Amino acid sequence: MNFRRSTLQVIGQIVTPTVIAVLLSCGVSKSGAPAIVVTFDPGFLPPASLNTGAYAGIAADVANDNQNAGVTFACDPAGACGSFTPIGGGSAVPVCYLAPSQVPAGNTVTVTATSVTDPTKSKSATITIVSGAPNPCP
């Protein structure tokens, strides 16, 4: 009887942790969905520089967005940074960024693409604005 009880105890001590480890390793991840990541689309990157009144197509890619809500675009310094048409778009869908008609203080603007689904996720780029021939959005 002692042998049988001690054998069962040893088996229980070995099998129980193994079964628990196997059960914990399968099933639903407790970490949740992967975080949303916003990047600029390689085919429509913000330019390093742009003439006053000229346009550039800019697009952002949003990874891990199961709502496929895309991004909204904004720029700084507010009121002197240009505009976007439309102001938002789907992932990898280019928008028209129109540079300001005058060179802003500091000669640069910052454009930012922000996830609609998770507004804490964004990507920014700096564009140098130079005096030159305007070329408005088509």
BATI-734179 format. One line per field, with one value per residue: residue number from 1; residue in three letters; x, y, z of N, C-alpha, C, CB in turn. Coordinates in steps of 0.05 Angstrom, whole numbers, padded with zeros to 5 digits. Glycine has a CB too. Layout:
BEGIN
k: NUM:...
r: ala:...
npx: X:...
npy: Y:...
npz: Z:...
capx: X:...
capy: Y:...
capz: Z:...
cpx: X:...
cpy: Y:...
cpz: Z:...
cbpx: X:...
cbpy: Y:...
cbpz: Z:...
This chain:
BEGIN
k: 1:2:3:4:5:6:7:8:9:10:11:12:13:14:15:16:17:18:19:20:21:22:23:24:25:26:27:28:29:30:31:32:33:34:35:36:37:38:39:40:41:42:43:44:45:46:47:48:49:50:51:52:53:54:55:56:57:58:59:60:61:62:63:64:65:66:67:68:69:70:71:72:73:74:75:76:77:78:79:80:81:82:83:84:85:86:87:88:89:90:91:92:93:94:95:96:97:98:99:100:101:102:103:104:105:106:107:108:109:110:111:112:113:114:115:116:117:118:119:120:121:122:123:124:125:126:127:128:129:130:131:132:133:134:135:136:137:138
r: met:asn:phe:arg:arg:ser:thr:leu:gln:val:ile:gly:gln:ile:val:thr:pro:thr:val:ile:ala:val:leu:leu:ser:cys:gly:val:ser:lys:ser:gly:ala:pro:ala:ile:val:val:thr:phe:asp:pro:gly:phe:leu:pro:pro:ala:ser:leu:asn:thr:gly:ala:tyr:ala:gly:ile:ala:ala:asp:val:ala:asn:asp:asn:gln:asn:ala:gly:val:thr:phe:ala:cys:asp:pro:ala:gly:ala:cys:gly:ser:phe:thr:pro:ile:gly:gly:gly:ser:ala:val:pro:val:cys:tyr:leu:ala:pro:ser:gln:val:pro:ala:gly:asn:thr:val:thr:val:thr:ala:thr:ser:val:thr:asp:pro:thr:lys:ser:lys:ser:ala:thr:ile:thr:ile:val:ser:gly:ala:pro:asn:pro:cys:pro
npx: 00016:00039:00078:00046:00017:00060:00082:00040:00038:00087:00081:00038:00063:00098:00066:00024:00048:00067:00021:-00006:00030:00027:-00027:-00027:00006:-00023:-00081:-00116:-00080:-00056:-00037:-00065:-00088:-00040:-00003:-00024:00011:00037:00063:00098:00079:00121:00117:00094:00122:00133:00162:00231:00240:00200:00170:00141:00071:00068:00051:00049:00040:00021:00022:00000:00014:-00023:-00012:-00039:-00091:-00151:-00199:-00191:-00190:-00157:-00121:-00115:-00092:-00048:-00016:00040:00072:00010:-00038:00001:00023:00005:-00040:-00085:-00116:-00159:-00169:-00160:-00149:-00152:-00111:-00050:-00071:-00061:-00060:-00068:-00019:-00013:00035:00049:00035:00073:00140:00146:00161:00225:00229:00209:00159:00118:00090:00038:00013:-00042:-00069:-00137:-00165:-00134:-00115:-00068:-00027:00019:00055:00107:00137:00187:00185:00222:00208:00214:00223:00191:00165:00095:00054:-00004:-00050:-00074
npy: -00024:00025:00031:00037:00084:00122:00119:00138:00190:00210:00206:00241:00289:00297:00295:00333:00387:00386:00379:00427:00464:00452:00464:00519:00538:00534:00561:00623:00683:00725:00775:00805:00839:00855:00916:00976:01003:01059:01080:01115:01107:01072:01084:01134:01175:01230:01288:01310:01364:01419:01463:01528:01530:01484:01414:01349:01279:01241:01184:01139:01079:01032:00986:00927:00944:00926:00949:00977:01033:01073:01136:01204:01266:01318:01382:01423:01486:01507:01538:01558:01519:01493:01448:01391:01348:01296:01305:01259:01188:01121:01064:01065:01097:01152:01222:01291:01335:01403:01451:01509:01577:01613:01615:01584:01606:01586:01553:01501:01450:01405:01344:01300:01235:01204:01149:01131:01093:01084:01138:01149:01130:01149:01179:01222:01271:01316:01371:01412:01477:01514:01574:01578:01557:01551:01493:01469:01421:01369
npz: 00000:00016:-00023:-00069:-00058:-00052:-00103:-00134:-00114:-00131:-00187:-00192:-00176:-00218:-00266:-00257:-00257:-00310:-00341:-00328:-00348:-00403:-00413:-00402:-00442:-00489:-00521:-00512:-00522:-00471:-00480:-00516:-00577:-00629:-00626:-00659:-00714:-00745:-00806:-00858:-00925:-00970:-01024:-01026:-00996:-00951:-00979:-00975:-00984:-01008:-01056:-01044:-01044:-01075:-01089:-01059:-01061:-01006:-00966:-00914:-00880:-00842:-00795:-00765:-00755:-00744:-00757:-00802:-00809:-00825:-00830:-00804:-00828:-00807:-00796:-00774:-00766:-00741:-00784:-00817:-00846:-00891:-00927:-00929:-00977:-00988:-00916:-00890:-00899:-00925:-00905:-00939:-00979:-01019:-01002:-01021:-01005:-00997:-00999:-00957:-00980:-00969:-00943:-00881:-00813:-00792:-00835:-00841:-00840:-00803:-00817:-00799:-00792:-00764:-00731:-00739:-00711:-00664:-00635:-00607:-00635:-00683:-00739:-00757:-00801:-00824:-00868:-00910:-00930:-00988:-01026:-01088:-01152:-01153:-01151:-01153:-01122:-01163
capx: 00000:00057:00090:00026:00012:00083:00084:00019:00046:00109:00069:00023:00082:00109:00045:00009:00061:00069:-00006:-00011:00047:00016:-00052:-00021:00019:-00042:-00104:-00117:-00058:-00065:-00026:-00084:-00081:-00016:-00007:-00025:00036:00033:00088:00092:00080:00145:00110:00085:00136:00135:00188:00250:00234:00178:00167:00117:00047:00070:00038:00061:00022:00032:00004:00009:00005:-00030:-00011:-00054:-00116:-00173:-00222:-00183:-00201:-00138:-00108:-00121:-00067:-00048:00011:00048:00057:-00018:-00044:00023:00037:-00006:-00065:-00088:-00141:-00176:-00151:-00155:-00150:-00147:-00084:-00037:-00085:-00048:-00075:-00052:-00009:-00006:00053:00039:00042:00097:00158:00140:00184:00241:00231:00200:00133:00117:00065:00033:-00009:-00051:-00089:-00164:-00173:-00119:-00102:-00042:-00007:00022:00081:00111:00160:00192:00190:00233:00193:00231:00209:00193:00141:00074:00043:-00026:-00060:-00089
capy: 00000:00048:00034:00047:00112:00139:00119:00157:00217:00218:00210:00266:00311:00300:00299:00357:00411:00383:00385:00455:00479:00448:00479:00547:00545:00535:00577:00651:00699:00745:00801:00820:00843:00870:00945:00990:01017:01077:01087:01128:01087:01076:01095:01162:01186:01259:01296:01324:01392:01424:01491:01540:01526:01459:01392:01322:01257:01228:01162:01125:01051:01026:00957:00915:00958:00908:00965:00989:01060:01092:01158:01232:01281:01345:01394:01445:01503:01510:01562:01566:01494:01481:01434:01364:01342:01301:01306:01231:01168:01093:01056:01065:01114:01178:01247:01313:01355:01428:01467:01536:01595:01628:01599:01589:01611:01562:01540:01473:01441:01377:01331:01277:01217:01193:01127:01137:01073:01090:01164:01151:01120:01167:01181:01249:01277:01345:01379:01439:01492:01533:01591:01566:01558:01535:01471:01460:01394:01365
capz: 00000:00017:-00049:-00088:-00051:-00058:-00132:-00144:-00107:-00149:-00213:-00190:-00175:-00245:-00286:-00253:-00269:-00339:-00352:-00324:-00368:-00430:-00415:-00403:-00467:-00511:-00514:-00519:-00511:-00452:-00487:-00533:-00605:-00633:-00626:-00684:-00721:-00768:-00821:-00884:-00947:-00985:-01051:-01023:-00973:-00950:-00991:-00957:-00988:-01027:-01062:-01034:-01062:-01091:-01076:-01058:-01052:-00982:-00956:-00890:-00877:-00814:-00790:-00742:-00750:-00754:-00766:-00828:-00809:-00838:-00815:-00810:-00831:-00796:-00798:-00757:-00748:-00749:-00798:-00835:-00854:-00915:-00923:-00941:-00991:-00964:-00892:-00881:-00920:-00917:-00905:-00965:-00998:-01018:-01001:-01032:-00986:-01010:-00982:-00953:-01002:-00960:-00926:-00852:-00795:-00789:-00862:-00841:-00830:-00794:-00825:-00781:-00798:-00738:-00733:-00731:-00691:-00640:-00639:-00593:-00654:-00706:-00751:-00766:-00818:-00828:-00896:-00913:-00950:-01001:-01046:-01115:-01168:-01142:-01167:-01135:-01124:-01188
cpx: 00017:00070:00071:00020:00035:00088:00064:00026:00068:00098:00053:00041:00095:00088:00031:00023:00063:00043:-00012:00005:00036:-00010:-00047:-00009:00000:-00066:-00100:-00093:-00069:-00055:-00044:-00074:-00055:-00022:-00008:00001:00030:00061:00080:00096:00104:00140:00101:00096:00134:00162:00205:00246:00213:00176:00141:00094:00048:00057:00055:00040:00036:00012:00017:-00002:-00001:-00031:-00027:-00079:-00139:-00197:-00216:-00193:-00182:-00128:-00121:-00094:-00070:-00019:00014:00069:00029:-00022:-00022:00037:00026:-00032:-00065:-00115:-00142:-00158:-00146:-00158:-00146:-00118:-00073:-00052:-00073:-00068:-00057:-00045:-00001:00010:00042:00049:00066:00114:00152:00165:00199:00244:00221:00171:00135:00090:00063:00009:-00016:-00072:-00116:-00173:-00160:-00103:-00076:-00020:-00005:00051:00084:00136:00162:00198:00201:00218:00212:00214:00213:00166:00120:00065:00021:-00035:-00077:-00119
cpy: 00025:00053:00046:00076:00130:00140:00139:00185:00227:00224:00236:00291:00317:00308:00325:00382:00410:00390:00414:00471:00476:00464:00509:00556:00546:00553:00606:00666:00720:00773:00817:00823:00859:00900:00956:01005:01033:01083:01101:01107:01093:01088:01124:01174:01217:01268:01310:01355:01396:01454:01502:01536:01501:01436:01367:01302:01243:01207:01150:01097:01046:00996:00950:00930:00941:00923:00978:01017:01080:01113:01184:01245:01308:01356:01417:01461:01509:01538:01570:01542:01482:01466:01407:01361:01312:01300:01278:01212:01140:01087:01053:01081:01142:01202:01269:01333:01379:01445:01495:01555:01612:01609:01605:01596:01585:01546:01511:01471:01412:01366:01305:01261:01203:01172:01137:01118:01078:01116:01168:01141:01139:01166:01209:01251:01307:01350:01408:01453:01513:01550:01579:01568:01540:01514:01458:01432:01392:01362
cpz: 00000:-00010:-00069:-00083:-00058:-00088:-00144:-00138:-00125:-00177:-00213:-00190:-00202:-00265:-00282:-00264:-00299:-00352:-00350:-00344:-00396:-00433:-00416:-00429:-00491:-00502:-00522:-00506:-00493:-00460:-00505:-00561:-00607:-00635:-00655:-00689:-00746:-00780:-00846:-00906:-00964:-01013:-01050:-00998:-00974:-00962:-00970:-00959:-01009:-01031:-01049:-01054:-01079:-01075:-01077:-01049:-01028:-00973:-00931:-00891:-00847:-00811:-00765:-00735:-00762:-00763:-00793:-00830:-00821:-00819:-00821:-00811:-00819:-00800:-00779:-00771:-00759:-00762:-00818:-00846:-00880:-00909:-00936:-00954:-00998:-00939:-00880:-00904:-00908:-00916:-00933:-00986:-00997:-01016:-01014:-01010:-01003:-00991:-00979:-00976:-00994:-00943:-00897:-00836:-00790:-00814:-00862:-00831:-00821:-00802:-00808:-00791:-00772:-00743:-00724:-00709:-00664:-00643:-00623:-00612:-00678:-00716:-00762:-00784:-00821:-00857:-00895:-00936:-00961:-01021:-01073:-01129:-01156:-01162:-01151:-01141:-01150:-01183
cbpx: -00018:00078:00100:00001:00005:00108:00080:-00008:00055:00131:00050:00006:00103:00123:00025:00004:00089:00078:-00028:-00004:00076:00010:-00070:-00003:00041:-00052:-00110:-00143:-00042:-00057:00001:-00089:-00104:-00001:00016:-00049:00059:00019:00105:00110:00054:00160:00089:00054:00166:00131:00183:00279:00261:00151:00166:00121:00044:00099:00011:00086:00017:00037:-00001:00001:00027:-00058:00018:-00036:-00115:-00180:-00228:-00193:-00207:-00151:-00078:-00140:-00059:-00056:00016:00057:00072:-00037:-00048:00043:00035:00014:-00089:-00085:-00145:-00199:-00164:-00175:-00129:-00162:-00081:-00034:-00116:-00031:-00083:-00068:00015:-00032:00081:00049:00018:00089:00188:00126:00174:00229:00259:00218:00110:00122:00064:00029:-00001:-00062:-00080:-00184:-00166:-00100:-00121:-00043:-00014:00016:00086:00114:00157:00216:00163:00264:00167:00255:00220:00202:00147:00050:00066:-00049:-00078:-00079
cbpy: 00000:00044:00007:00031:00115:00128:00091:00149:00218:00196:00186:00266:00306:00274:00276:00360:00415:00355:00368:00464:00468:00418:00472:00554:00527:00507:00576:00664:00712:00738:00796:00847:00858:00860:00959:01010:00996:01104:01061:01152:01089:01050:01079:01162:01178:01271:01315:01316:01407:01413:01495:01571:01549:01453:01386:01321:01236:01249:01141:01140:01031:01039:00947:00915:00987:00887:00986:00972:01068:01105:01159:01245:01283:01346:01403:01435:01530:01508:01584:01584:01474:01462:01451:01342:01360:01281:01324:01224:01173:01074:01029:01036:01115:01182:01255:01328:01344:01443:01468:01547:01613:01653:01605:01564:01623:01545:01541:01456:01445:01374:01324:01287:01195:01215:01103:01135:01045:01066:01186:01135:01091:01196:01159:01268:01263:01354:01377:01438:01505:01519:01621:01537:01548:01553:01450:01479:01387:01341
cbpz: 00024:00038:-00059:-00085:-00021:-00044:-00144:-00133:-00077:-00150:-00221:-00164:-00154:-00254:-00285:-00223:-00257:-00346:-00337:-00295:-00367:-00435:-00391:-00380:-00473:-00519:-00485:-00512:-00534:-00424:-00501:-00522:-00619:-00658:-00611:-00685:-00726:-00759:-00827:-00889:-00965:-00989:-01064:-01022:-00972:-00922:-01015:-00963:-00996:-01015:-01092:-01029:-01079:-01098:-01088:-01039:-01075:-00959:-00978:-00864:-00887:-00807:-00787:-00718:-00764:-00732:-00746:-00851:-00780:-00861:-00821:-00788:-00861:-00766:-00827:-00729:-00743:-00724:-00779:-00820:-00833:-00928:-00934:-00919:-01016:-00961:-00871:-00859:-00941:-00935:-00890:-00974:-00992:-01042:-00972:-01055:-00969:-01020:-00994:-00926:-01008:-00944:-00933:-00840:-00767:-00767:-00872:-00823:-00851:-00763:-00856:-00752:-00820:-00720:-00717:-00755:-00701:-00633:-00631:-00567:-00663:-00697:-00773:-00743:-00846:-00810:-00912:-00919:-00938:-01016:-01046:-01114:-01197:-01134:-01174:-01138:-01099:-01203
